[in-house]
Amino acid sequence: MKTRYGILVLVLAGSAAAQKQSKPLVIEEQGSFFVGGETKVLPAPPAAPNGRGPGLPGGDITVNQMYVQYQIPPNGNRHVPVVMVHGCCLSSKTWETTPDGRMGWNEYFVRKDRPVYLADQVSRARSGFDPSVFNAVRAGTVPPSQLPTVLDASHQGAWAVFRFGPTYGKAFRDEQFPVSAVDELYKQMIPDLNSTLPNPNPTWINMAALAVKLKGAILMGHSESGFFPEQAALIDPSGVRGIISIEMPCATTLTAAQLQTLAKIPTLVMFGDHLGDVQGFNNWPTSFDSCNAFVKQVNDAGGDAEMMSLPKMGIKGNSHMLMQDKNNLQLADLILAWIDKHVEDKHVEKKGR
Amino acid sequence: MKTRYGILVLVLAGSAAAQKQSKPLVIEEQGSFFVGGETKVLPAPPAAPNGRGPGLPGGDITVNQMYVQYQIPPNGNRHVPVVMVHGCCLSSKTWETTPDGRMGWNEYFVRKDRPVYLADQVSRARSGFDPSVFNAVRAGTVPPSQLPTVLDASHQGAWAVFRFGPTYGKAFRDEQFPVSAVDELYKQMIPDLNSTLPNPNPTWINMAALAVKLKGAILMGHSESGFFPEQAALIDPSGVRGIISIEMPCATTLTAAQLQTLAKIPTLVMFGDHLGDVQGFNNWPTSFDSCNAFVKQVNDAGGDAEMMSLPKMGIKGNSHMLMQDKNNLQLADLILAWIDKHVEDKHVEKKGR
């Protein structure tokens, strides 16, 4: 046992040392901005000043805006920007420093010369949410039954849904998620107010608009947002150069016209391991099957869609949070190689026209 | 008129060009992490799966954690880190790209070799909030009257409280806030759930803990969080090397022992212009007076506190959002010079001991 773990420690220590020795990060431009957003007129002036200033009539608020934070490396203009959108009960923290302190995909992609844009979903984190219904219930003008569900993932739920192990607190033997740092993941899990959103989800609209603003972008979604790139492309495909969908249920009832639209966009779908190995939670095999069907539909419509099932490629033990798993940079390399082959080559062609 | 505006345009264009020509940003290390956070056991398992997975018992969530995003420049270890904490109804977006697209204080301080840490207040943005009371009201186990106030700043309220002009839509003649881009500020304004927090505010505790973790830091607060650096220092002063408090009401009933604690920490208070010039909103003169009194109390206790009233220094037209005003980098230079003189000199002394 000692020898076995001794090797493991050495390998990990070597990896950590390699990361510490990484060169300083050079950024050509960084910043943040919003996409979308519309004015909502509040129905009545509040009784209390409530930040409006006394004597001021009623008030307008802005809703449905999407906060975006970006970094562009010096050679960024040679590559198609990548937009990363997090999943349920999470924020853009998803893509940053991992729970055990390693480099996240956001920085790694920048170090690989990609402009990276992190978007907080509308109604989450720095994008804010529309609070008017909560205050209306509090004021008694709306019944409590109209309160939206505030989705919060518990530790126990995350352990199961994110596939850290067969039962709560017990990790899979080959688990890639850094379970010793799982408490740091739990801190990332924040309330999800997507149930307050109109249809279509403003995040889809804003992702499509962001891709246009960037004059072409690859949209990446995960879990709750895994199919958002497709939804964005169905609203406006003109800016969407590529789609990366990670671990989610796929729609399989799209129309022929919708499939035609998606078939014009290179699409990568990625799934990790242990899909059917969690006791009492069996949604993942169904999601996987739906995405295999979706990939086939897109390809049958003349598209370029690929299902990357990690265990089928010999990469074992990946959790649902594969961008935070111990082999997260290996997986990033797979995605970067896919982008180079399926999106960037076409991008160059288009530029050359 | 044409000539006048022609000059203005030239000056602005020159400034924008200068910014575009700025050298690439070099980052020694960047990332994000959480400070604080504790486990809360939810009282009963929800009826719906609700992200917990069917068959799983109840659930725990993490609350009161504080999300922190940081960048350390190559020479960062020569300077005391600066922690920036935003105000009411805002997030760390406050310190980033300004509404009209100029550089924010976060990047400017990094370019001036300072390690910068942006903290989203507990219960806001990427720090999340405790949603259990909302779901309890929805489930009918708690009456609607127990719903917390969700503070949302309206456009009209922000215009008045942030002092963009005497009445809504009309700017002061010398207004420094980029009012043509005010819609972009409105998108930054997100619901404030501080009313759900326990006392003492976990953000104070986490700010003090962050200063200790960083082996010394300057804490900067603004508006709602303007006095948070002092509150953090009163909980644990051991990591707090300096305090920068921007535009807030100050406590004037501190005990002699509390003033003794604060008197050991160099403190800068900064206020902008037009404090009494907004029709129907007269809180600012009172806040200014309370802070003048506080500064005197700290100095009377042997401290090093300074009130920087910008109009008294001949710098006119600054709004409440002075980190976003057109002269924001000039104000940053004032703060950096104050840090160099009042904090860093002492820092060097301490290191030399």
Boltz contact constraints between the chains, C-beta under 6 A:
constraints:
  - contact:
      token1: [A, 24]
      token2: [B, 26]
      max_distance: 6.0
  - contact:
      token1: [A, 24]
      token2: [B, 28]
      max_distance: 6.0
  - contact:
      token1: [A, 24]
      token2: [B, 74]
      max_distance: 6.0
  - contact:
      token1: [A, 25]
      token2: [B, 27]
      max_distance: 6.0
  - contact:
      token1: [A, 26]
      token2: [B, 24]
      max_distance: 6.0
  - contact:
      token1: [A, 26]
      token2: [B, 26]
      max_distance: 6.0
  - contact:
      token1: [A, 27]
      token2: [B, 25]
      max_distance: 6.0
  - contact:
      token1: [A, 28]
      token2: [B, 24]
      max_distance: 6.0
  - contact:
      token1: [A, 31]
      token2: [B, 97]
      max_distance: 6.0
  - contact:
      token1: [A, 32]
      token2: [B, 93]
      max_distance: 6.0
  - contact:
      token1: [A, 32]
      token2: [B, 96]
      max_distance: 6.0
  - contact:
      token1: [A, 32]
      token2: [B, 97]
      max_distance: 6.0
  - contact:
      token1: [A, 34]
      token2: [B, 187]
      max_distance: 6.0
  - contact:
      token1: [A, 37]
      token2: [B, 187]
      max_distance: 6.0
  - contact:
      token1: [A, 51]
      token2: [B, 151]
      max_distance: 6.0
  - contact:
      token1: [A, 51]
      token2: [B, 153]
      max_distance: 6.0
  - contact:
      token1: [A, 51]
      token2: [B, 157]
      max_distance: 6.0
  - contact:
      token1: [A, 52]
      token2: [B, 154]
      max_distance: 6.0
  - contact:
      token1: [A, 52]
      token2: [B, 157]
      max_distance: 6.0
  - contact:
      token1: [A, 53]
      token2: [B, 157]
      max_distance: 6.0
  - contact:
      token1: [A, 53]
      token2: [B, 160]
      max_distance: 6.0
  - contact:
      token1: [A, 53]
      token2: [B, 161]
      max_distance: 6.0
  - contact:
      token1: [A, 53]
      token2: [B, 281]
      max_distance: 6.0
  - contact:
      token1: [A, 55]
      token2: [B, 280]
      max_distance: 6.0
  - contact:
      token1: [A, 56]
      token2: [B, 156]
      max_distance: 6.0
  - contact:
      token1: [A, 59]
      token2: [B, 154]
      max_distance: 6.0
  - contact:
      token1: [A, 59]
      token2: [B, 156]
      max_distance: 6.0
  - contact:
      token1: [A, 59]
      token2: [B, 157]
      max_distance: 6.0
  - contact:
      token1: [A, 60]
      token2: [B, 154]
      max_distance: 6.0
  - contact:
      token1: [A, 60]
      token2: [B, 155]
      max_distance: 6.0
  - contact:
      token1: [A, 61]
      token2: [B, 152]
      max_distance: 6.0
  - contact:
      token1: [A, 61]
      token2: [B, 154]
      max_distance: 6.0
  - contact:
      token1: [A, 62]
      token2: [B, 186]
      max_distance: 6.0
  - contact:
      token1: [A, 62]
      token2: [B, 187]
      max_distance: 6.0
  - contact:
      token1: [A, 65]
      token2: [B, 187]
      max_distance: 6.0
  - contact:
      token1: [A, 74]
      token2: [B, 24]
      max_distance: 6.0
  - contact:
      token1: [A, 91]
      token2: [B, 126]
      max_distance: 6.0
  - contact:
      token1: [A, 93]
      token2: [B, 32]
      max_distance: 6.0
  - contact:
      token1: [A, 93]
      token2: [B, 126]
      max_distance: 6.0
  - contact:
      token1: [A, 96]
      token2: [B, 32]
      max_distance: 6.0
  - contact:
      token1: [A, 97]
      token2: [B, 31]
      max_distance: 6.0
  - contact:
      token1: [A, 97]
      token2: [B, 32]
      max_distance: 6.0
  - contact:
      token1: [A, 125]
      token2: [B, 125]
      max_distance: 6.0
  - contact:
      token1: [A, 125]
      token2: [B, 126]
      max_distance: 6.0
  - contact:
      token1: [A, 126]
      token2: [B, 91]
      max_distance: 6.0
  - contact:
      token1: [A, 126]
      token2: [B, 93]
      max_distance: 6.0
  - contact:
      token1: [A, 126]
      token2: [B, 125]
      max_distance: 6.0
  - contact:
      token1: [A, 128]
      token2: [B, 190]
      max_distance: 6.0
  - contact:
      token1: [A, 131]
      token2: [B, 150]
      max_distance: 6.0
  - contact:
      token1: [A, 131]
      token2: [B, 152]
      max_distance: 6.0
  - contact:
      token1: [A, 131]
      token2: [B, 191]
      max_distance: 6.0
  - contact:
      token1: [A, 134]
      token2: [B, 150]
      max_distance: 6.0
  - contact:
      token1: [A, 135]
      token2: [B, 150]
      max_distance: 6.0
  - contact:
      token1: [A, 137]
      token2: [B, 144]
      max_distance: 6.0
  - contact:
      token1: [A, 138]
      token2: [B, 147]
      max_distance: 6.0
  - contact:
      token1: [A, 144]
      token2: [B, 137]
      max_distance: 6.0
  - contact:
      token1: [A, 144]
      token2: [B, 144]
      max_distance: 6.0
  - contact:
      token1: [A, 147]
      token2: [B, 138]
      max_distance: 6.0
  - contact:
      token1: [A, 150]
      token2: [B, 131]
      max_distance: 6.0
  - contact:
      token1: [A, 150]
      token2: [B, 134]
      max_distance: 6.0
  - contact:
      token1: [A, 150]
      token2: [B, 135]
      max_distance: 6.0
  - contact:
      token1: [A, 151]
      token2: [B, 51]
      max_distance: 6.0
  - contact:
      token1: [A, 152]
      token2: [B, 61]
      max_distance: 6.0
  - contact:
      token1: [A, 152]
      token2: [B, 131]
      max_distance: 6.0
  - contact:
      token1: [A, 153]
      token2: [B, 51]
      max_distance: 6.0
  - contact:
      token1: [A, 154]
      token2: [B, 52]
      max_distance: 6.0
  - contact:
      token1: [A, 154]
      token2: [B, 59]
      max_distance: 6.0
  - contact:
      token1: [A, 154]
      token2: [B, 60]
      max_distance: 6.0
  - contact:
      token1: [A, 154]
      token2: [B, 61]
      max_distance: 6.0
  - contact:
      token1: [A, 155]
      token2: [B, 60]
      max_distance: 6.0
  - contact:
      token1: [A, 156]
      token2: [B, 56]
      max_distance: 6.0
  - contact:
      token1: [A, 156]
      token2: [B, 59]
      max_distance: 6.0
  - contact:
      token1: [A, 157]
      token2: [B, 51]
      max_distance: 6.0
  - contact:
      token1: [A, 157]
      token2: [B, 52]
      max_distance: 6.0
  - contact:
      token1: [A, 157]
      token2: [B, 53]
      max_distance: 6.0
  - contact:
      token1: [A, 157]
      token2: [B, 59]
      max_distance: 6.0
  - contact:
      token1: [A, 160]
      token2: [B, 53]
      max_distance: 6.0
  - contact:
      token1: [A, 161]
      token2: [B, 53]
      max_distance: 6.0
  - contact:
      token1: [A, 186]
      token2: [B, 62]
      max_distance: 6.0
  - contact:
      token1: [A, 187]
      token2: [B, 34]
      max_distance: 6.0
  - contact:
      token1: [A, 187]
      token2: [B, 37]
      max_distance: 6.0
  - contact:
      token1: [A, 187]
      token2: [B, 62]
      max_distance: 6.0
  - contact:
      token1: [A, 187]
      token2: [B, 65]
      max_distance: 6.0
  - contact:
      token1: [A, 190]
      token2: [B, 128]
      max_distance: 6.0
  - contact:
      token1: [A, 191]
      token2: [B, 131]
      max_distance: 6.0
  - contact:
      token1: [A, 280]
      token2: [B, 55]
      max_distance: 6.0
  - contact:
      token1: [A, 281]
      token2: [B, 53]
      max_distance: 6.0
